[in-house]
């Protein structure tokens, strides 16, 4: 029996070698792409058959037994471990920490390191636990759902982790698997989060409607827990940005998605740190503009935007284009939402009028009608994050971010009367996160540009101010990209 198994292994390996040689010869063929994918599928099928036969010969055992050996290296092996890892507000604090991570820019490096523990990613879960999630949602273990599956995760996030796999038709894919029990761990925290935000408002923004703020965050976080919603978000972004000259959206693999599993094409690229260290000044400038324009276009033109502009959610490329990966925290404008906020933006950037700004802020519930504040003081405070758009050219820096955030949070400073009465309407919560988050990224890139003219492209149908703006305008008009 053992000799028969060994012979079978040899036959399978010989078949795999023959297929590999055939694929190499086919490189010059016009059907190269299709043949290469088919050859790859055959090779992987042969490799998996060989792996199974060899494991039988050597007594290694099944995929489940292999995973069980790896499980000992992981802290999260059960749903109870998830509750322990993400319980006691840690799950919510991770998400809240990501939402306000731009504030860290104003702190010394030592303080940033200390606070980073509040938003650090959870430990990865054991291979068996991840495999059980896939099996629970698809009825088959991952090695059956996929042609090839990597037990070891390539990345861990706050509520799940990413595995690399290959589909049965030969596509490289990234598979995000949610921690089992994370729903329960975070739901209980969300119920307690209102107390935390009420405490924050009592210390900082005394006029803040803590309940409205928490309701908005709660809705967004609950959506993020359902990967089928994220799949829908991704599909919409993919459709809206199809053929875009410099925005890259990973392709969804809908048949391999569920409430706890999200499968997209695998994207190679540089991390933010790698990109900053290795790429030229011009390429970094281009990427900064790409990130900025992606956010503005989504907000102003499409009415749906990613609410977590974090560099960990991007892959950077040598031509300065960027792949935007994560669509869990997405905000859609409901009817009238943007229309209620836009007059405040127009009053700051287009009109530069303190009286118009105050009137707009009262109308949109940023300020109470009886505030009694000096409009000039309000304008000086509220316009702080928008300074880049009040001049012809501006360079974002970390120093500017630090100074601006310091001004915004200086409850003892000259703007204390404004801070005391200022409210943040729920509609503005995620938009504010985007404004600050993108600014923080641009500060790290020291991005320079005609930001005012660029913003006027989106809010006043202005003429393209840069080459990227012209390329996008041509794409939007259906003309060839210049």
Number of C-alpha atoms within 10 A of each C-alpha: 7 10 9 10 15 16 13 16 21 15 14 21 18 13 16 21 14 13 18 17 12 14 19 13 11 16 13 9 10 9 10 15 12 12 16 18 15 17 21 21 20 20 22 18 17 21 18 16 16 21 15 16 20 18 15 15 17 9 9 12 14 12 16 14 12 15 18 15 12 15 19 12 13 12 15 23 20 17 17 15 16 25 21 13 18 26 20 15 19 23 29 26 22 21 22 16 20 21 24 15 21 22 19 19 22 20 14 10 10 9 12 15 12 9 14 16 13 19 20 17 19 21 19 25 27 23 25 22 21 31 20 17 20 24 16 12 15 16 12 15 20 21 18 14 18 19 19 21 19 16 21 18 19 14 14 18 18 22 25 22 24 23 20 20 24 23 19 18 13 21 18 16 24 23 26 25 28 27 29 23 16 21 19 15 23 26 19 15 20 23 12 15 22 18 14 13 17 19 14 14 17 13 11 17 22 17 18 23 17 24 15 16 21 22 16 17 22 20 13 17 20 16 16 18 22 18 22 19 20 22 24 15 22 23 18 13 22 18 12 13 19 13 14 16 15 21 20 23 24 20 18 20 18 14 8 17 22 19 15 19 24 25 26 22 19 17 18 10 15 18 16 18 11 11 20 16 10 12 16 13 12 12 19 25 17 22 24 26 23 20 23 21 20 19 21 21 19 19 21 16 12 14 16 19 26 25 25 25 26 20 17 14 14 19 19 26 19 15 13 21 21 23 21 24 18 21 22 24 24 20 23 18 15 11 9 8 15 17 12 16 20 14 20 26 18 17 21 22 22 16 13 15 16 21 15 17 25 24 17 21 23 15 16 22 16 21 25 15 12 8 14 11 13 13 17 14 14 20 20 13 18 22 20 16 18 18 17 21 20 17 13 12 13 17 15 19 18 18 13 18 24 19 13 19 20 16 18 16 16 14 17 10 12 12 18 17 17 23 24 19 18 23 22 19 18 19 20 18 18 22 20 15 20 24 18 21 23 19 26 26 23 24 21 17 21 18 22 18 19 16 24 20 20 24 22 17 18 18 17 11 10 12 14 18 17 15 11 18 17 15 19 22 17 16 18 14 10 10 11 9 14 12
